[in-house]
Amino acid sequence: MPLDELRRLLSATPLKVSRAAEALIAEHETAVTTVKVLPPAQDEISKDPIQAVVQITTERLADSRLRFPLFRERLLSDSS
């Protein structure tokens, strides 16, 4: 499915959707998901060559310090 078609479908959701080159970015209040279309590695040999690689990543927008247990423990103990 082309990224523009996916963007059109996602526009009916509460997500804020934008396009950046060969990527589609969907923003939610707690996360950002990026869908990228990448060219396949050139060294792959196959009867059915790969036409594209789709990479999907999601990043949480919460305080990044909460991802690390040591910082999380300190933050929780400081807030009590």
C-alpha angles and dihedrals in degrees: 000000000000116000092240090058091049089049090053092051093047092050087076090063130074089257120113102231126194138166128233116180106294093352137087118210121202116189126199126176091262105028147024120218121197123197113195129185110211131183114253122253110277095222095067115110118198143141087235103042118207110251099195144352119227115208119192120188131174125199122193114227095211120113104298091217088069089067092070116070095217093054091042091054091049093048092049093047092047092052094055 
